Amino acid sequence: MTLAEILNNEELRQHEFPVTKDKIFLAHAGVCPLPRRIAQAMNECTLGGTLGDQEAFVVHRLDEARKTGARLLNCRPDEVSFVGPTSLALSYVAAGLKFRRGDNVLIYHDDYPSNVYPWMALASQGVQVRLLNIRSLGAIRTVDVMGQVDENTRLVALASCHFISGHRLEHDAIGKFLRERNILFCLDAIQTVGAFPTTVEHVDFLAADAHKWLLGPCGAGIFYVHRDLHDKFTPPVYGWHNVRCPNFVAQETIEYRSGAAKFEAGTHNLVGLIGLLASMELALEIGVENIAAELARKRSWLVSACTAKGYTVLNPAQKPENAGSITSIFHPGKDLTPLHKKLADAGVIASLRTDRKGQNYIRFSPHFYNTNAELQRVMELL
């Protein structure tokens, strides 16, 4: 199945993406609807579990999922773990690293809370939590990061794309700069994995749940840990799966398993794992580069169309390397809640988001399978 086939064959589009039959779904930066094939894969997993040991039915596909995740991130399979939600993976990193009093971490306070609170909690250990200072909401430049780290910075934790502004981070450039200075780099990549190429050559940790751009289930995430950090990073969880216990007998000492299994404490979320695998396979089948080009085209169209309707677009003039798949519109000082309801009543599913100052936004986040006709219909409603 190709992108062109989906966009030019309405019967195929509605079959593969059932939500399109009665809704215009433009909220993939929130929680996505499941494509038919992902739901079917999960259903088959569930039904298979009625016939015996439900783990035995699918556990052999764990290696396949690691290999597929490695293709998506351009890393080794033994660097790909499955620990669940993005919030949990980021918390693992914050709690599993050893910090010294006087170390500092650099974060962005207006990132999504999942990528803020785990780092704020480090203050109780004497770690200085620095808040990145930038010029406009979510628009983090490489130079901003360069100018706000020092010899005591141990780690920088940022999102690959801001959840309101849609500004994509130049994570490769930032990662190269940080690695040259032995500063760890943790990337919350939930807003780009499945939408834009998000590889980890210059990243130390990455976390991304499947329920946004990967079009997968909730609570089934991919967690990357650079192989050189496996021995230096101790997860704050212990279980039968990640700590060695021959024949399920607890030993006198705690010895972690090697590789990605070190970070997976217990039994996997089997149904979620199968859904995640199916969603990664779909992204690779369509081609992430193809998806990225289509999303960039859609955002450019939306920015122009929304501006023509008299709306202000947050961060409208983004460089191609910074343009994400999110378009947020607003009227300064105006409450857009009634407009959000009007769209929902008309079958248009968008997101309502609010910044620290109380300004709210209508956030459009279409995916590759949304059509020009759907976007045009939204403009008519605006």
Residue pairs with C-beta under 8 A, 6 or more apart in sequence:
1 12
1 16
1 285
1 286
2 286
2 290
3 286
3 287
3 290
3 291
3 294
3 368
5 12
6 12
6 13
6 16
6 17
6 286
6 368
6 369
7 13
7 368
7 369
7 371
13 20
13 369
13 371
14 20
14 21
15 36
16 35
16 36
16 37
16 369
17 33
17 35
17 36
17 369
18 33
18 35
18 36
19 25
19 33
20 369
20 374
22 347
23 347
23 348
23 349
24 347
24 348
24 349
24 370
24 374
24 377
24 378
25 32
25 33
25 349
25 367
25 370
26 348
26 349
26 350
26 364
26 365
26 366
26 370
26 374
26 378
27 349
27 350
27 351
27 363
27 365
28 195
28 212
28 213
28 215
28 325
28 365
28 366
28 367
29 163
29 191
29 212
29 213
29 325
29 326
29 351
29 363
29 365
30 212
30 351
30 365
31 211
31 212
31 218
32 211
32 212
32 213
32 214
32 215
32 216
32 367
34 42
34 215
34 216
34 217
34 275
35 215
35 279
35 282
37 278
37 282
38 215
38 216
38 217
38 275
38 278
38 279
38 282
39 275
41 274
41 275
41 277
41 278
42 217
42 271
42 272
42 274
42 275
42 278
44 274
45 57
45 58
45 270
45 271
45 274
45 275
46 271
48 54
48 57
48 58
49 57
49 270
51 57
54 270
55 267
55 268
55 270
57 270
58 270
58 273
58 274
59 268
59 270
61 273
61 274
61 277
62 82
62 268
62 273
63 77
64 277
65 80
65 82
65 273
65 276
65 277
65 280
66 77
66 78
66 80
66 260
67 77
68 277
68 280
68 281
68 284
69 77
69 80
69 222
69 224
69 280
70 76
70 77
70 79
70 80
71 280
71 284
72 193
72 194
72 222
72 280
72 283
72 284
72 288
73 80
73 193
73 198
73 199
73 200
73 206
73 222
73 224
74 199
74 200
74 201
75 199
75 200
75 224
76 227
77 260
78 227
78 258
78 259
78 260
79 200
79 224
79 225
79 226
79 227
79 260
80 222
80 223
80 224
80 260
81 222
81 223
81 224
81 225
81 260
81 261
81 262
81 263
81 264
82 220
82 221
82 222
82 223
82 264
82 268
82 269
82 273
82 276
83 89
83 92
83 221
83 223
83 263
83 264
84 209
84 219
84 220
84 221
84 269
84 272
85 114
85 209
85 218
85 219
85 221
86 114
86 115
86 188
86 190
86 207
86 208
86 209
86 221
87 114
87 118
88 221
89 205
89 207
89 221
89 223
90 114
90 115
90 118
90 157
90 186
90 188
90 207
91 118
92 223
92 235
92 236
92 237
92 263
93 118
93 157
93 186
93 205
93 207
93 233
94 118
94 119
94 121
94 122
94 157
95 118
95 236
96 233
96 234
96 235
96 236
97 154
97 155
97 184
97 233
98 234
99 105
99 122
99 125
99 126
99 127
99 154
100 154
101 125
101 126
101 127
102 126
102 128
102 152
103 127
103 128
103 152
103 153
103 154
104 127
104 128
104 129
104 130
104 150
104 152
104 153
104 154
105 119
105 122
105 127
105 128
105 129
105 130
105 153
105 154
105 155
105 156
105 157
106 130
106 132
106 145
106 148
106 149
106 153
106 155
106 156
106 157
107 115
107 116
107 119
107 120
107 129
107 130
107 131
107 132
107 156
107 157
107 158
108 115
108 116
108 131
108 132
108 134
108 140
108 158
108 159
109 116
109 131
109 132
110 137
110 138
110 162
110 355
110 356
111 158
111 159
111 162
111 163
111 188
112 159
112 163
112 188
112 190
114 188
115 157
115 158
115 159
115 188
118 157
119 129
119 157
120 129
122 129
123 129
127 154
128 152
130 148
130 153
132 140
132 144
132 145
132 148
132 158
133 144
133 148
134 140
134 141
134 144
136 165
136 315
137 162
137 164
137 165
137 314
137 315
137 355
138 162
138 163
138 164
138 165
138 166
138 167
138 314
138 315
139 162
139 165
139 167
139 315
139 322
140 158
140 162
140 167
140 169
141 170
142 170
142 173
142 174
142 177
145 156
145 158
145 174
145 177
145 178
146 177
149 156
149 178
149 181
149 183
153 181
153 183
154 183
154 184
155 183
155 184
155 185
155 186
156 174
156 178
156 183
156 184
156 185
156 186
157 186
157 187
157 188
158 169
158 171
158 174
158 185
158 186
158 187
158 188
159 169
159 187
159 188
159 189
159 190
159 191
160 168
160 169
160 171
160 187
160 188
160 189
160 190
160 191
160 192
160 193
160 196
160 198
161 167
161 168
161 169
161 191
161 192
161 196
161 324
161 325
161 326
162 191
162 324
162 326
163 191
163 326
163 353
164 314
164 326
164 328
164 353
164 355
164 361
164 363
165 314
165 315
165 326
165 328
166 299
166 314
166 315
166 318
166 323
166 324
166 325
166 326
166 327
166 328
166 365
167 315
167 318
167 322
167 324
168 192
168 196
168 318
168 321
168 322
168 323
168 324
169 187
169 322
170 321
170 322
171 185
171 187
171 198
171 202
171 203
172 199
172 201
172 202
174 185
174 202
175 185
175 201
175 202
175 203
176 202
178 184
178 185
178 202
179 185
179 202
184 204
184 205
184 229
185 202
185 203
185 204
185 205
186 203
186 204
186 205
186 206
186 207
187 198
187 200
187 203
187 205
187 206
187 207
188 207
188 208
189 198
189 206
189 207
189 208
190 207
190 208
190 209
190 212
190 213
190 221
191 212
191 213
191 324
191 325
191 326
192 198
192 208
192 213
192 324
193 208
193 213
193 214
193 222
194 208
194 210
194 212
194 213
194 214
194 215
194 279
194 280
194 283
194 288
194 291
195 213
195 288
195 291
195 292
195 295
195 324
195 325
195 367
196 288
196 291
196 292
196 295
196 324
196 325
197 288
197 289
197 292
198 206
198 208
200 206
200 224
200 226
203 224
203 226
204 225
204 226
204 229
205 223
205 224
205 225
205 226
205 229
206 222
206 223
206 224
207 221
207 222
207 223
207 224
208 214
208 221
208 222
209 216
209 218
209 219
209 220
209 221
210 216
210 217
210 218
210 220
210 221
210 222
210 272
210 275
210 276
210 279
210 280
211 217
211 218
211 219
211 220
213 325
213 367
214 276
214 279
214 280
214 283
215 279
215 282
215 283
215 367
216 272
216 275
216 276
216 278
216 279
216 280
217 271
217 272
217 275
217 276
217 279
218 272
219 269
219 272
220 269
220 272
220 273
220 275
220 276
221 276
222 276
222 280
223 263
225 233
225 260
225 263
230 258
230 259
230 262
234 256
235 242
235 256
235 262
235 263
235 265
237 263
237 265
238 254
238 265
239 265
239 266
240 248
240 266
241 257
241 261
241 264
241 265
241 266
241 267
242 256
242 257
242 261
242 262
242 263
242 264
242 265
243 254
243 255
243 256
243 257
243 265
244 251
244 255
244 256
244 257
245 251
256 262
283 291
286 368
290 368
291 367
291 368
294 368
295 324
295 325
295 366
295 367
295 368
296 320
296 323
296 325
298 325
298 366
298 370
298 375
299 323
299 324
299 325
299 326
299 327
300 323
301 372
301 375
302 327
302 364
302 366
302 375
303 313
303 316
303 327
305 375
305 379
306 313
306 327
306 329
306 379
306 382
307 313
307 316
309 379
309 382
311 329
311 330
311 331
311 382
312 329
312 330
312 331
312 332
313 327
313 328
313 329
314 328
314 329
314 330
314 361
318 324
325 365
325 366
325 367
326 363
326 364
326 365
327 363
327 364
327 365
328 353
328 361
328 362
328 363
328 364
329 336
329 361
329 362
329 364
330 336
330 359
330 360
330 361
330 362
332 359
333 359
335 360
336 352
336 360
336 361
336 362
337 352
337 360
339 362
339 382
340 350
340 352
340 362
342 381
343 349
343 350
343 362
343 378
343 381
344 350
346 381
348 377
348 378
348 381
350 362
350 363
350 364
350 365
350 378
351 362
351 363
351 365
352 360
352 361
352 362
352 363
353 360
353 361
353 363
354 360
354 361
355 361
364 378
366 374
366 375
